[in-house]
């Protein structure tokens, strides 16, 4: 038997749309990361970026379980002493709901050279309208 290895010119990208209000944040991030990597395709090759585009709608209606809106925290540090900042998930969603989804998906992707290109194919919109209707995205249920 011979092992199949996908070539860069054989990549066929599809567009998918998913509603963020339909499932919790963690499960949503797993589904999105799977589509961005292309793991559900039969032509999946780990070292080739053969994933699809994903459009997320209704990000402002993000669901989480338990008390994660108040207890989950995001940290950032500027590098200067005493400059550690923390924000609760509730504050992040209020400011920009796309950030919470992108950070969750980024955490689900492998940490390698392909991660930035995969994450660039993720488009997140706060409302139900999106700018990619011309691409005829298929809906992920």
N, C-alpha and C positions, 0 to 999 in steps of 0.2 A: 504494500500500500504506500502511496505517496501522500505527503502532507501538503495541503493547499495553503498557499500564501498569497494574500490579496495584493495586487499591484496598485499603485497610486492612480493610474488611468482607469482602473476598473471601478472606482468609487462612484456610487450613485446615492446621493443624499436626498432624503425625504424631509418633509415638514410635518411636525406634529403640534397639536394644541392641547393643553391640559388646563383644567379649571382648578385653581388653588383652593377653592372652597369645598372641593369634593372629597379631600382626604387630609389627614394630619401632615404636618411639615416633614417629619422624618420619612414617612412612606412616599410622599410626593418627591422628596429629594432622591430617593432610591430609583423611582421610575424615571425621573429626568436624567439622572446620571447614566442609567442603562441605555437610554436612547442616544445620549451624547457620545457614549463610547462605541455604540453599535454592537453591543454584546448580544442583542436579540437577533442579529442577522446571521445567516449561515456562512457568510463570507468574513466573519470576524477574525481579525489578525491583531494580536496584541501590540505590535510595534508600528502599525499603520493606523492613522486617524481616519477611520471609515464611518464615523457616527453621523447622526442626523441633526437637523435643526429642531429646537423645541421652543414653542411660544407658550408662556404661562399667562393666563388671564385671571382676573379677580384676586390679585395679590393682597389687596387691602382686606379681604375677607379670610385671611389665613387662619387655619384651625390648628390648635395644639391641644394636647391632653393634659390633664392635671393643672397644676399652678405654674406651668412653664412661662406664661406671659409675665408673671411677676418674679419668678425665681431664676429663669435662664438669663445669663449675663454674657455680654460680649466685651472683651478687653482689647485695648490698644495702648501702645506705649511709644512715645516720641523718641526715646533714647536718652532724654535728659532725666536727672534724678528727680523723683517725686512726680513724674508726669504720666502715671498710669491712670487711664480713663476707663470707666466701665459704664455700660448702658444695659438696661433691662430690655428683653425682647419686646415688651410693650412700647417702649420709647422708640426702638428701632423701627417697628411696624408703623408707628404714628408718623415718624419722620419720612421714611422711604421704605415701603414694604418689599421692594425689589432686593434690597440689601440682605434681608433675612433669608430669602430664598436662595440668592446667589451664594451666600456663605455656607448654607446647608448643603447645596449641591457641590460646592468646591471641596467640602470635607469628604464627600462620597467619592470623588474622582481620585484615581491614582496620582501620587505625587511624582510626576515625571515631566519630560519636555513637551508632551502632548497636552497637558492639562490646560494651559492657557488658551490654546486654539479650540479645545473642546468647550471651555467655558464661554468663549466668544460667540459660540453658536446658540447660546441661551438668551432669549429675549423675554423680559418680564414686564407686564403691564398691570397697573393698579386696578383698572376697571375692566369691564367686559368687552370693550372695543380694542382692537389691535390693528396694526398697520400692515399686516402680512396676509390679507385675504387673497391677494393676487397669486400667492404661492399654493393655494388650495390645501391648507394643512388638514391632516386627518386628526380626528379627535381620539384622545386616549381616555378610556373610561376607567 
